[in-house]
Amino acid sequence: MQRATLLVLLLLSCGRARSVPQEADTHAAAMPRPVPSPATGGSPATGGSPATGGSPATGGSPATTDAGLSEAAFVLVGGSVFGVGKQNLLVDHGQIVAVGVSATASERVVNVSGRYIVPGFIDSHVHLAYYPDGAAELAASGIVAVLDLAAPLSALSVDHAPLRVQNTGPMLTATLGYPLSSWGAAGYGLPVSSPAAAAAAVESLFKASVQAIKVPLTAAPTLDDASVRAIVSAAHKHGLKVYAHALDEKNAARAAADGVDVLAHTPTEALSPETLNAWRTRTVISTLGAFGNSAVALKNLRDLHERGARVLYGTDFGNTRETGVQSLEITALLSAGFDGASIVRAGTSVPAEFLGFTDLGSLEVGKRASFLVLVADPSLDPHTLSQPIAVYVDGLLVSAGL
C-alpha cells in the first residue's frame, strides 16, 4: 500500500513543463506506471540466444513530438551517473538515446539532483523456481537480469518479465548424486550414467534453449572426469559455458582440469596455490552470504580476484531470500577486499559482458534504460545499492520509495 501511494504521488507531481523542478532532494517520476504485460509492449523478452541473453521487446510506436521523440520520452536531470559522471540522460523507447543533453531536451523531466544513478543489477546465481514469490519482486528491487543455475525443465517456459532470465535447466549429475537426494529432488537435477549419456543430455538441454550448463562436483556419488569432459566438449560446441558447483579443493581442481568455465560458488574449503592459479583466467560467482561469509571463502575470493579471476555478483537467491541487491553479499564482498566501484561492476558491466546481456551493464547510448536511483554514491557506500529510492526498467518506473 505504501509503495502504491508513493507511485500515485509521483504521478501527481509529474509535469510537462520544460523547466527543471527546484526541489533538489526530490525524485519526481516522469512516467510512473505499472510494469506492462508482454501483450502491451515495453517489457523484455526472456531467454534468447546465448549470444544475446534475450532482447527486450519494444512494442508499438508511441506518437512522436516535433523533436522526433515519442511522447514517452523524458530527460533525467542532475544525477551523477556511474561510469559517466554528472550528466543528463535522455530516455526514449526504453533506451538511453543521448548522454549530456540539456534539461530542455524533452518536455518530460525527472529531477534526480543530488542522486546517484547505476545500471540495473545482474544476479549471476539464482533459483527462481525455488522461491517464486520472491522472484516476482526482483525487478522492482533493482535486479533486472539473472542467471538461473538449476531449475526443472518446466521452469524454462515461465515468463518473468520484466526480469531478463538465462537458464541452465536441471544440473547434469550422477545417478543419485547432488541435488537429487536433497533439495533438488523435484527436477533440479538430471542424472547421467556415462560420458555418452552426459553428452546426449547436453544436446537435449540445448534443444530446450538453455543458455548454460551446470554440473555438481561433490562427494560420491558424483560425475567422473570423463563425463565432465564430455559435458564440457558438447556444451562448448554450442557456445554454452559450463558452471560447476564445487565447494572443496579437490573438486575445484577437478573442475579446472576438466575444462569447466565457471565456479558457481566461491569454494568454502581452502584452495591450494595450484588451484587458485588454475582459475586465475576464469570466472567465479561470489555467493559468499549463502554460505555464512566464512573466513576461508572470503580469503579464497580475495586470492582469486587478486590473481585476475573474473568475479560475478551472485547470491544463490531462492536458497537465500533477500530480494534486491543483498546487503549481506555487499558486506561479504567488502570483507573480501572489493571496493564500492568493483562491487558495482561485479553486478553490472562484468556479468553483462560475460553473459551476453549486451544492452545492459552501463548507461550509454543504445543501452536499455534500466537503472537504480540512489541517495548515496555507491563507490563510497555500496550498501546504498540495497535501498534504491526508485527503479526503472526499460524506461518505466517499476518501483519507488523502497
LINRA-V89251 format. One record per pair of residues at least 24 apart in sequence whose ideal C-beta (glycine too) atoms are under 7 Angstrom apart, sorted by the first residue. I is the first residue (numbers start at 0). J is the second residue. Records with the same first field share a line. If there is no record, write none. Layout:
# LINRA-V89251
I: J ; J
This chain:
# LINRA-V89251
1: 400
2: 398 ; 400
5: 399 ; 400
6: 31 ; 399
9: 399
15: 106 ; 107
17: 103 ; 106
19: 76 ; 102 ; 108 ; 110
20: 108 ; 110
22: 110
23: 112 ; 113
24: 113
25: 110
26: 111 ; 114 ; 372 ; 388 ; 389
27: 109 ; 110
28: 109 ; 389 ; 396 ; 399
29: 73 ; 107 ; 108 ; 109
30: 71 ; 73 ; 107 ; 395 ; 396
31: 396 ; 399
32: 395
34: 161 ; 395 ; 397
37: 158 ; 160
41: 93 ; 393 ; 395
42: 160 ; 161 ; 393
43: 160 ; 161 ; 163 ; 393
45: 158 ; 159 ; 160 ; 163 ; 164
46: 164 ; 166 ; 208
49: 210 ; 238 ; 239 ; 355
50: 355
51: 355 ; 357
52: 163 ; 165 ; 210 ; 354 ; 355 ; 356
53: 163
55: 93 ; 358 ; 367 ; 393
57: 92 ; 93
68: 105
72: 105 ; 107
73: 105 ; 107 ; 108 ; 109
74: 100 ; 102 ; 104 ; 105 ; 108
75: 109 ; 111 ; 116
76: 102 ; 108 ; 109 ; 110 ; 111 ; 112
77: 110 ; 111 ; 112
78: 111 ; 114 ; 115 ; 116
79: 115 ; 116
80: 116 ; 362
81: 115 ; 116 ; 117 ; 118 ; 343 ; 377
82: 361
83: 362
88: 362
90: 368 ; 394
93: 367 ; 368 ; 393 ; 394
94: 365 ; 366 ; 367 ; 368
95: 362 ; 363 ; 364 ; 365 ; 366 ; 368
96: 364
97: 364
98: 363 ; 364
111: 372
114: 372 ; 373 ; 374
115: 373 ; 375 ; 376 ; 377
116: 362 ; 370 ; 372
117: 343 ; 347 ; 370 ; 371 ; 373 ; 377
118: 347 ; 359 ; 360 ; 361 ; 362 ; 369 ; 370
119: 143 ; 359 ; 369 ; 370 ; 371 ; 392
120: 312 ; 324 ; 346 ; 347
121: 145 ; 346 ; 347 ; 350 ; 351 ; 354 ; 356 ; 359
122: 312 ; 313 ; 314 ; 316
123: 284 ; 311 ; 312 ; 313 ; 350 ; 354
124: 148 ; 263 ; 284 ; 286 ; 313 ; 314 ; 315
125: 316 ; 317
126: 150 ; 316 ; 317 ; 318
127: 154 ; 159 ; 317
128: 154
129: 317 ; 318
130: 316 ; 317 ; 320
133: 320 ; 322
134: 159
136: 322
137: 162 ; 322
138: 162 ; 392 ; 397
139: 390 ; 397 ; 398
140: 322 ; 323 ; 390 ; 398 ; 401
141: 323 ; 324 ; 371 ; 387 ; 390
142: 323
143: 359 ; 369 ; 392
144: 356 ; 359
146: 211 ; 354
148: 213 ; 242 ; 263
149: 183 ; 187 ; 213
150: 187
151: 185 ; 186 ; 187
152: 186 ; 207
155: 207 ; 208
161: 392 ; 393 ; 397
163: 356
165: 210 ; 211 ; 354
166: 209 ; 210
167: 209 ; 211 ; 212 ; 213 ; 242
168: 204 ; 207 ; 209
170: 213 ; 214 ; 215
171: 197 ; 200 ; 212 ; 214 ; 230
172: 214 ; 215 ; 222
173: 220 ; 221 ; 222
174: 220
175: 220
176: 215 ; 217 ; 220 ; 221
177: 215 ; 217
178: 215
191: 226
193: 226
194: 225 ; 226 ; 229
197: 226 ; 229 ; 230
198: 229 ; 230 ; 233
201: 230 ; 233 ; 234
202: 233
205: 237 ; 239
210: 239
211: 239 ; 240 ; 242
212: 239 ; 241
213: 242 ; 244 ; 263
214: 241 ; 243
215: 244
216: 243 ; 244 ; 245 ; 250 ; 253 ; 254
217: 250
224: 253 ; 257
227: 257
228: 257 ; 258
231: 257 ; 258 ; 259
248: 274
252: 277
265: 296 ; 299 ; 300
266: 296 ; 299
267: 293 ; 295 ; 296
268: 295
269: 295 ; 299
270: 299
275: 302 ; 303 ; 306
276: 306
278: 303 ; 308
279: 306 ; 307 ; 308
280: 307
281: 308
282: 308 ; 309 ; 311 ; 353
283: 308 ; 310
284: 311 ; 313
285: 310 ; 311 ; 312 ; 313 ; 328 ; 332
286: 313 ; 314 ; 315
287: 328 ; 331 ; 332 ; 335
288: 314 ; 319 ; 325 ; 327 ; 328 ; 331
289: 314 ; 315 ; 318 ; 319
292: 331 ; 334
297: 331 ; 334 ; 335
300: 335
301: 335 ; 336
304: 336
309: 349 ; 353
310: 345
311: 345 ; 349 ; 350 ; 353
312: 345 ; 346 ; 350
323: 385
324: 384 ; 385
325: 385
326: 382 ; 385
329: 381 ; 382 ; 384 ; 385
333: 381
339: 377 ; 378 ; 379 ; 380 ; 381
340: 378
342: 381
343: 377 ; 381
367: 393
368: 393 ; 394
369: 393
